[in-house]
Amino acid sequence: MMRRKKKSSSSSSNNDNNDFDFRVMAGLAAIITGLEHAGTTMFANMLYNVPCIMGAYETGYLLAESPAEIDSLHPTYEWNRNEVSNSSRNGFHPQLNYHLSDDDCQAMKEAKNFANMYQILRHKSRLFSSEYIPTTNIIMADNDSHSHSSASACETPYQIIDKSPSYIQPEYFEDILEKTPMVPVFVLDRRDDDKEAEEKASAAHRRHKTAIIHDNIRAMQTKYPGRIHIITFGDLMSRPETVMRQVFSILELKDEWKTEYLEMKGLLSKLQNFPDSVRAEIAPWLFQEEDADTTTTTAAVTTTTTTTTTSDNAQQDAA
C-alpha cells in the first residue's frame, strides 16, 4: 500500500486550482483509479495508444499534500526514478516509468502547485521527449490546437494520464477531486462474483471495505456531477471497443479510436526507441469483442450515481 502523510483539514489550500483552467495548465487528460485487479493498467495502456497522450505505470503524486512532499510517497516515487531503489516493493520496478533524475525530481518538488508540477514532469520525462518518441509515428490530423477539448496534431505526446489505484480510497478521493478541477476521473470497478473465491473471513472483510468505497464514490458523484465515470471489469473484458469508444467520446477523442489499439500498436510504436524491457511490459489485448446485447440500452461507461454492470463474464484478471 502506498504511504503518505495524513492530510490536513485544509484540503488543497496551496494549489489555488480554481484560479485557472487546471486541466489545460497541467496537460492532465484524465485520472485513472479503481479497485485492485479491476483493469486499471490495461485501461491506461489502451489510452496510451493515443498519439498525444502518455503516462507511466503508476504515479500517485496527488496523494501528497503539495508537490514538495511527493518524495514521501513510497514506492511510487522510487518507481519513477531513473535508478532502481531498494525501496521498490518486493524488488518490483516498472519499466514504463517517467525515468526522472535527481534534478528532475527536485524541479517537480519546487513547483508552485500541482498544475505546474505536471508541466515540469511533461517537460522532463523521456515519455514526452522527441529524443525517444519517434515523431514520424505520431499521426493526428484535425487541427494543431493543444486544447484539451479537441483532437489535435502533435509531434510528441503532450497530455498526461495519472493512474493510481490508491486515489479511490475514501480518505483520499475527495481530496484528489478538489486538487484537479474539471479533470475526468475514470473508476475501474468489479463485482464480488467477478473475483476469485477467497477465505470467508477475508472475503467478508473485503466486501465491507469495498462497500465503503462504493458508498463514497456515489457521494462524490453527487457532489461532483459529470466528473466520475465508472467502468466495470466485466465490460472492459467483454466489450473493450464499446467501452473505449465511449471513453474517447468523454475525452472528446472519439474520432481517434482504432481497433489496432487493442494490440497496443500505437503504444508500442511510441516505445520503439526504448529498451526491450519496457516494451515487454506491454501486453496486447487477448479477447475479441462480444456481440452487443441489443436488448439493453445500458452504457458501458456510467457517470450517474447508479452503477449497472452490463456483462457478467470476466475473462481474466487484469492489474
KOLDREN-115636 format. One record per residue (C-alpha): residue in one letter; chain; x, y, z. Coordinates in nm, 2 decimals. Layout:
N
+---+---+--------+--------+--------+
! r ! c !     xx !     yy !     zz !
+---+---+--------+--------+--------+
! A ! A !      X !      Y !      Z !
...
+---+---+--------+--------+--------+
END
This chain:
319
+---+---+--------+--------+--------+
! r ! c !     xx !     yy !     zz !
+---+---+--------+--------+--------+
! M ! A !   0.00 !   0.00 !   0.00 !
! M ! A !   0.12 !   0.34 !  -0.09 !
! R ! A !   0.20 !   0.56 !   0.21 !
! R ! A !   0.15 !   0.93 !   0.25 !
! K ! A !   0.13 !   1.17 !   0.54 !
! K ! A !  -0.21 !   1.22 !   0.69 !
! K ! A !  -0.38 !   1.51 !   0.51 !
! S ! A !  -0.46 !   1.83 !   0.68 !
! S ! A !  -0.80 !   1.97 !   0.73 !
! S ! A !  -0.74 !   2.24 !   0.47 !
! S ! A !  -0.75 !   2.04 !   0.15 !
! S ! A !  -0.56 !   2.17 !  -0.14 !
! S ! A !  -0.52 !   2.51 !   0.01 !
! N ! A !  -0.18 !   2.55 !  -0.15 !
! N ! A !  -0.29 !   2.49 !  -0.51 !
! D ! A !  -0.52 !   2.78 !  -0.60 !
! N ! A !  -0.66 !   2.55 !  -0.86 !
! N ! A !  -0.98 !   2.74 !  -0.92 !
! D ! A !  -0.79 !   3.05 !  -1.05 !
! F ! A !  -0.71 !   2.89 !  -1.38 !
! D ! A !  -0.81 !   2.60 !  -1.61 !
! F ! A !  -0.62 !   2.33 !  -1.43 !
! R ! A !  -0.67 !   2.07 !  -1.70 !
! V ! A !  -0.51 !   2.28 !  -1.97 !
! M ! A !  -0.23 !   2.42 !  -1.75 !
! A ! A !  -0.14 !   2.07 !  -1.62 !
! G ! A !  -0.19 !   1.89 !  -1.95 !
! L ! A !  -0.38 !   1.63 !  -1.74 !
! A ! A !  -0.61 !   1.45 !  -1.98 !
! A ! A !  -0.76 !   1.22 !  -1.71 !
! I ! A !  -0.71 !   1.04 !  -1.38 !
! I ! A !  -0.75 !   0.66 !  -1.37 !
! T ! A !  -0.82 !   0.48 !  -1.04 !
! G ! A !  -1.02 !   0.19 !  -0.91 !
! L ! A !  -1.03 !  -0.13 !  -0.72 !
! E ! A !  -0.73 !  -0.36 !  -0.73 !
! H ! A !  -0.73 !  -0.61 !  -1.02 !
! A ! A !  -1.01 !  -0.42 !  -1.19 !
! G ! A !  -0.81 !  -0.35 !  -1.51 !
! T ! A !  -0.66 !   0.00 !  -1.44 !
! T ! A !  -0.33 !  -0.09 !  -1.61 !
! M ! A !  -0.48 !  -0.24 !  -1.92 !
! F ! A !  -0.72 !   0.06 !  -1.95 !
! A ! A !  -0.44 !   0.31 !  -1.91 !
! N ! A !  -0.23 !   0.13 !  -2.17 !
! M ! A !  -0.51 !   0.14 !  -2.42 !
! L ! A !  -0.53 !   0.52 !  -2.37 !
! Y ! A !  -0.15 !   0.55 !  -2.41 !
! N ! A !  -0.20 !   0.43 !  -2.77 !
! V ! A !  -0.35 !   0.78 !  -2.85 !
! P ! A !  -0.07 !   0.98 !  -3.02 !
! C ! A !  -0.10 !   1.29 !  -2.79 !
! I ! A !  -0.14 !   1.10 !  -2.46 !
! M ! A !   0.11 !   0.92 !  -2.25 !
! G ! A !   0.17 !   0.82 !  -1.89 !
! A ! A !   0.36 !   0.58 !  -1.66 !
! Y ! A !   0.27 !   0.25 !  -1.49 !
! E ! A !   0.17 !   0.44 !  -1.18 !
! T ! A !   0.23 !   0.77 !  -1.01 !
! G ! A !   0.02 !   0.87 !  -0.71 !
! Y ! A !   0.17 !   1.22 !  -0.68 !
! L ! A !  -0.17 !   1.37 !  -0.59 !
! L ! A !  -0.16 !   1.18 !  -0.26 !
! A ! A !   0.09 !   1.43 !  -0.14 !
! E ! A !  -0.03 !   1.75 !   0.03 !
! S ! A !   0.19 !   1.95 !  -0.21 !
! P ! A !   0.45 !   1.89 !  -0.48 !
! A ! A !   0.72 !   1.95 !  -0.21 !
! E ! A !   0.61 !   1.63 !  -0.04 !
! I ! A !   0.60 !   1.38 !  -0.34 !
! D ! A !   0.92 !   1.21 !  -0.21 !
! S ! A !   0.71 !   1.08 !   0.09 !
! L ! A !   0.51 !   0.86 !  -0.15 !
! H ! A !   0.65 !   0.50 !  -0.15 !
! P ! A !   0.71 !   0.30 !  -0.35 !
! T ! A !   0.58 !   0.50 !  -0.65 !
! Y ! A !   0.82 !   0.79 !  -0.61 !
! E ! A !   1.11 !   0.54 !  -0.65 !
! W ! A !   0.93 !   0.36 !  -0.93 !
! N ! A !   0.96 !   0.68 !  -1.15 !
! R ! A !   1.32 !   0.75 !  -1.09 !
! N ! A !   1.59 !   0.66 !  -1.34 !
! E ! A !   1.77 !   0.44 !  -1.08 !
! V ! A !   1.63 !   0.13 !  -0.92 !
! S ! A !   1.59 !   0.19 !  -0.54 !
! N ! A !   1.60 !  -0.06 !  -0.26 !
! S ! A !   1.26 !   0.10 !  -0.16 !
! S ! A !   1.09 !  -0.06 !  -0.45 !
! R ! A !   0.83 !  -0.31 !  -0.33 !
! N ! A !   0.94 !  -0.67 !  -0.34 !
! G ! A !   1.21 !  -0.57 !  -0.59 !
! F ! A !   0.94 !  -0.47 !  -0.84 !
! H ! A !   1.03 !  -0.17 !  -1.06 !
! P ! A !   0.80 !  -0.10 !  -1.35 !
! Q ! A !   0.98 !  -0.03 !  -1.68 !
! L ! A !   0.72 !   0.20 !  -1.81 !
! N ! A !   0.81 !   0.49 !  -1.58 !
! Y ! A !   0.90 !   0.86 !  -1.60 !
! H ! A !   1.27 !   0.79 !  -1.57 !
! L ! A !   1.34 !   1.10 !  -1.36 !
! S ! A !   1.68 !   1.22 !  -1.24 !
! D ! A !   1.75 !   1.38 !  -0.91 !
! D ! A !   1.74 !   1.72 !  -1.07 !
! D ! A !   1.41 !   1.64 !  -1.24 !
! C ! A !   1.25 !   1.53 !  -0.91 !
! Q ! A !   1.38 !   1.84 !  -0.73 !
! A ! A !   1.23 !   2.07 !  -1.00 !
! M ! A !   0.90 !   1.90 !  -0.95 !
! K ! A !   0.92 !   1.94 !  -0.57 !
! E ! A !   0.98 !   2.31 !  -0.62 !
! A ! A !   0.67 !   2.35 !  -0.84 !
! K ! A !   0.43 !   2.62 !  -0.71 !
! N ! A !   0.13 !   2.39 !  -0.74 !
! F ! A !   0.02 !   2.06 !  -0.89 !
! A ! A !  -0.06 !   2.20 !  -1.24 !
! N ! A !   0.30 !   2.34 !  -1.25 !
! M ! A !   0.43 !   2.01 !  -1.13 !
! Y ! A !   0.27 !   1.82 !  -1.42 !
! Q ! A !   0.41 !   2.08 !  -1.66 !
! I ! A !   0.76 !   2.01 !  -1.53 !
! L ! A !   0.70 !   1.64 !  -1.54 !
! R ! A !   0.60 !   1.65 !  -1.90 !
! H ! A !   0.90 !   1.87 !  -1.98 !
! K ! A !   1.15 !   1.64 !  -1.80 !
! S ! A !   1.03 !   1.29 !  -1.87 !
! R ! A !   1.15 !   1.08 !  -2.17 !
! L ! A !   0.79 !   0.96 !  -2.22 !
! F ! A !   0.72 !   1.31 !  -2.37 !
! S ! A !   1.06 !   1.37 !  -2.54 !
! S ! A !   1.12 !   1.38 !  -2.91 !
! E ! A !   1.45 !   1.22 !  -2.84 !
! Y ! A !   1.27 !   0.90 !  -2.75 !
! I ! A !   0.93 !   0.92 !  -2.91 !
! P ! A !   0.95 !   0.88 !  -3.29 !
! T ! A !   0.76 !   1.18 !  -3.44 !
! T ! A !   0.70 !   1.00 !  -3.77 !
! N ! A !   0.47 !   0.77 !  -3.59 !
! I ! A !   0.26 !   1.04 !  -3.42 !
! I ! A !  -0.02 !   1.09 !  -3.67 !
! M ! A !  -0.32 !   1.32 !  -3.59 !
! A ! A !  -0.49 !   1.54 !  -3.82 !
! D ! A !  -0.78 !   1.75 !  -3.71 !
! N ! A !  -0.60 !   2.07 !  -3.61 !
! D ! A !  -0.29 !   2.20 !  -3.43 !
! S ! A !  -0.46 !   2.34 !  -3.12 !
! H ! A !  -0.34 !   2.19 !  -2.80 !
! S ! A !  -0.67 !   2.25 !  -2.63 !
! H ! A !  -0.80 !   1.95 !  -2.43 !
! S ! A !  -1.14 !   2.00 !  -2.60 !
! S ! A !  -1.04 !   1.85 !  -2.94 !
! A ! A !  -0.81 !   1.61 !  -3.11 !
! S ! A !  -0.50 !   1.79 !  -3.21 !
! A ! A !  -0.19 !   1.73 !  -3.42 !
! C ! A !   0.12 !   1.66 !  -3.21 !
! E ! A !   0.48 !   1.56 !  -3.28 !
! T ! A !   0.52 !   1.41 !  -2.94 !
! P ! A !   0.27 !   1.34 !  -2.66 !
! Y ! A !   0.17 !   1.64 !  -2.46 !
! Q ! A !  -0.12 !   1.52 !  -2.24 !
! I ! A !  -0.06 !   1.31 !  -1.94 !
! I ! A !  -0.27 !   1.04 !  -1.77 !
! D ! A !  -0.22 !   1.00 !  -1.39 !
! K ! A !  -0.31 !   0.64 !  -1.29 !
! S ! A !  -0.31 !   0.52 !  -0.93 !
! P ! A !  -0.55 !   0.27 !  -0.77 !
! S ! A !  -0.48 !   0.44 !  -0.43 !
! Y ! A !  -0.67 !   0.75 !  -0.54 !
! I ! A !  -1.00 !   0.57 !  -0.49 !
! Q ! A !  -0.96 !   0.52 !  -0.12 !
! P ! A !  -1.22 !   0.72 !   0.07 !
! E ! A !  -0.97 !   0.91 !   0.28 !
! Y ! A !  -0.81 !   1.04 !  -0.05 !
! F ! A !  -1.07 !   1.05 !  -0.32 !
! E ! A !  -1.24 !   1.39 !  -0.25 !
! D ! A !  -0.90 !   1.55 !  -0.20 !
! I ! A !  -0.80 !   1.42 !  -0.54 !
! L ! A !  -1.11 !   1.57 !  -0.70 !
! E ! A !  -1.05 !   1.90 !  -0.53 !
! K ! A !  -0.69 !   1.92 !  -0.65 !
! T ! A !  -0.78 !   1.86 !  -1.01 !
! P ! A !  -1.09 !   2.06 !  -1.11 !
! M ! A !  -1.26 !   1.96 !  -1.43 !
! V ! A !  -1.03 !   1.66 !  -1.50 !
! P ! A !  -1.23 !   1.35 !  -1.59 !
! V ! A !  -1.18 !   1.06 !  -1.34 !
! F ! A !  -1.23 !   0.70 !  -1.46 !
! V ! A !  -1.30 !   0.45 !  -1.19 !
! L ! A !  -1.25 !   0.08 !  -1.27 !
! D ! A !  -1.48 !  -0.14 !  -1.07 !
! R ! A !  -1.57 !  -0.50 !  -1.04 !
! R ! A !  -1.83 !  -0.71 !  -0.86 !
! D ! A !  -1.77 !  -0.97 !  -0.59 !
! D ! A !  -1.87 !  -1.25 !  -0.82 !
! D ! A !  -1.61 !  -1.14 !  -1.07 !
! K ! A !  -1.34 !  -1.22 !  -0.82 !
! E ! A !  -1.17 !  -1.55 !  -0.73 !
! A ! A !  -1.32 !  -1.71 !  -0.42 !
! E ! A !  -1.13 !  -1.63 !  -0.10 !
! E ! A !  -1.14 !  -1.75 !   0.25 !
! K ! A !  -1.48 !  -1.64 !   0.41 !
! A ! A !  -1.34 !  -1.41 !   0.67 !
! S ! A !  -1.11 !  -1.24 !   0.42 !
! A ! A !  -1.40 !  -1.21 !   0.17 !
! A ! A !  -1.63 !  -1.06 !   0.43 !
! H ! A !  -1.37 !  -0.80 !   0.52 !
! R ! A !  -1.31 !  -0.72 !   0.15 !
! R ! A !  -1.68 !  -0.68 !   0.08 !
! H ! A !  -1.71 !  -0.44 !   0.38 !
! K ! A !  -1.42 !  -0.24 !   0.26 !
! T ! A !  -1.55 !  -0.24 !  -0.10 !
! A ! A !  -1.89 !  -0.13 !   0.02 !
! I ! A !  -1.74 !   0.17 !   0.19 !
! I ! A !  -1.55 !   0.26 !  -0.13 !
! H ! A !  -1.87 !   0.23 !  -0.33 !
! D ! A !  -2.07 !   0.45 !  -0.09 !
! N ! A !  -1.80 !   0.72 !  -0.11 !
! I ! A !  -1.80 !   0.70 !  -0.49 !
! R ! A !  -2.17 !   0.76 !  -0.50 !
! A ! A !  -2.14 !   1.05 !  -0.27 !
! M ! A !  -1.86 !   1.20 !  -0.48 !
! Q ! A !  -2.07 !   1.15 !  -0.80 !
! T ! A !  -2.34 !   1.36 !  -0.64 !
! K ! A !  -2.10 !   1.63 !  -0.52 !
! Y ! A !  -1.90 !   1.64 !  -0.84 !
! P ! A !  -2.16 !   1.56 !  -1.11 !
! G ! A !  -2.03 !   1.46 !  -1.45 !
! R ! A !  -1.67 !   1.41 !  -1.35 !
! I ! A !  -1.66 !   1.05 !  -1.23 !
! H ! A !  -1.70 !   0.78 !  -1.49 !
! I ! A !  -1.75 !   0.41 !  -1.39 !
! I ! A !  -1.62 !   0.12 !  -1.60 !
! T ! A !  -1.68 !  -0.23 !  -1.48 !
! F ! A !  -1.43 !  -0.51 !  -1.52 !
! G ! A !  -1.68 !  -0.73 !  -1.70 !
! D ! A !  -1.75 !  -0.47 !  -1.96 !
! L ! A !  -1.38 !  -0.39 !  -2.01 !
! M ! A !  -1.31 !  -0.76 !  -2.07 !
! S ! A !  -1.61 !  -0.84 !  -2.29 !
! R ! A !  -1.67 !  -0.51 !  -2.47 !
! P ! A !  -1.34 !  -0.33 !  -2.49 !
! E ! A !  -1.42 !  -0.14 !  -2.81 !
! T ! A !  -1.76 !  -0.03 !  -2.69 !
! V ! A !  -1.60 !   0.09 !  -2.37 !
! M ! A !  -1.32 !   0.27 !  -2.54 !
! R ! A !  -1.54 !   0.45 !  -2.79 !
! Q ! A !  -1.74 !   0.59 !  -2.50 !
! V ! A !  -1.42 !   0.69 !  -2.32 !
! F ! A !  -1.29 !   0.86 !  -2.63 !
! S ! A !  -1.62 !   1.05 !  -2.66 !
! I ! A !  -1.59 !   1.16 !  -2.29 !
! L ! A !  -1.24 !   1.28 !  -2.36 !
! E ! A !  -1.35 !   1.42 !  -2.70 !
! L ! A !  -1.12 !   1.19 !  -2.88 !
! K ! A !  -1.40 !   0.98 !  -3.04 !
! D ! A !  -1.26 !   1.01 !  -3.39 !
! E ! A !  -0.93 !   0.85 !  -3.29 !
! W ! A !  -1.02 !   0.51 !  -3.16 !
! K ! A !  -0.87 !   0.23 !  -3.37 !
! T ! A !  -0.92 !  -0.14 !  -3.33 !
! E ! A !  -0.54 !  -0.19 !  -3.36 !
! Y ! A !  -0.51 !  -0.02 !  -3.03 !
! L ! A !  -0.63 !  -0.35 !  -2.87 !
! E ! A !  -0.29 !  -0.49 !  -2.99 !
! M ! A !  -0.12 !  -0.19 !  -2.84 !
! K ! A !   0.03 !  -0.09 !  -3.18 !
! G ! A !   0.01 !   0.28 !  -3.11 !
! L ! A !   0.19 !   0.25 !  -2.77 !
! L ! A !   0.45 !   0.00 !  -2.90 !
! S ! A !   0.52 !   0.24 !  -3.19 !
! K ! A !   0.59 !   0.52 !  -2.94 !
! L ! A !   0.82 !   0.29 !  -2.74 !
! Q ! A !   1.02 !   0.16 !  -3.04 !
! N ! A !   1.33 !   0.35 !  -2.93 !
! F ! A !   1.30 !   0.23 !  -2.57 !
! P ! A !   1.48 !  -0.08 !  -2.42 !
! D ! A !   1.32 !  -0.42 !  -2.49 !
! S ! A !   1.24 !  -0.44 !  -2.12 !
! V ! A !   1.00 !  -0.15 !  -2.15 !
! R ! A !   0.81 !  -0.29 !  -2.45 !
! A ! A !   0.80 !  -0.64 !  -2.29 !
! E ! A !   0.57 !  -0.50 !  -2.02 !
! I ! A !   0.30 !  -0.40 !  -2.27 !
! A ! A !   0.06 !  -0.69 !  -2.32 !
! P ! A !  -0.18 !  -0.69 !  -2.62 !
! W ! A !  -0.55 !  -0.75 !  -2.58 !
! L ! A !  -0.62 !  -1.12 !  -2.60 !
! F ! A !  -1.00 !  -1.13 !  -2.64 !
! Q ! A !  -1.25 !  -1.05 !  -2.92 !
! E ! A !  -1.54 !  -0.82 !  -2.86 !
! E ! A !  -1.86 !  -1.00 !  -2.77 !
! D ! A !  -2.17 !  -0.93 !  -2.97 !
! A ! A !  -2.36 !  -0.63 !  -2.82 !
! D ! A !  -2.68 !  -0.72 !  -2.64 !
! T ! A !  -2.95 !  -0.54 !  -2.84 !
! T ! A !  -3.20 !  -0.57 !  -2.56 !
! T ! A !  -3.02 !  -0.33 !  -2.33 !
! T ! A !  -2.95 !   0.04 !  -2.35 !
! T ! A !  -2.72 !   0.05 !  -2.06 !
! A ! A !  -2.40 !   0.23 !  -2.13 !
! A ! A !  -2.06 !   0.05 !  -2.07 !
! V ! A !  -1.94 !   0.37 !  -1.90 !
! T ! A !  -2.17 !   0.53 !  -1.64 !
! T ! A !  -2.14 !   0.87 !  -1.49 !
! T ! A !  -2.46 !   0.87 !  -1.27 !
! T ! A !  -2.48 !   0.76 !  -0.91 !
! T ! A !  -2.63 !   0.43 !  -1.01 !
! T ! A !  -2.38 !   0.18 !  -1.15 !
! T ! A !  -2.51 !  -0.11 !  -1.36 !
! T ! A !  -2.29 !  -0.40 !  -1.48 !
! T ! A !  -2.39 !  -0.50 !  -1.83 !
! S ! A !  -2.16 !  -0.81 !  -1.86 !
! D ! A !  -2.12 !  -1.09 !  -1.61 !
! N ! A !  -1.83 !  -1.26 !  -1.78 !
! A ! A !  -1.48 !  -1.15 !  -1.66 !
! Q ! A !  -1.24 !  -1.33 !  -1.88 !
! Q ! A !  -0.92 !  -1.26 !  -1.70 !
! D ! A !  -0.77 !  -1.09 !  -1.40 !
! A ! A !  -0.60 !  -0.76 !  -1.50 !
! A ! A !  -0.39 !  -0.54 !  -1.29 !
+---+---+--------+--------+--------+
END
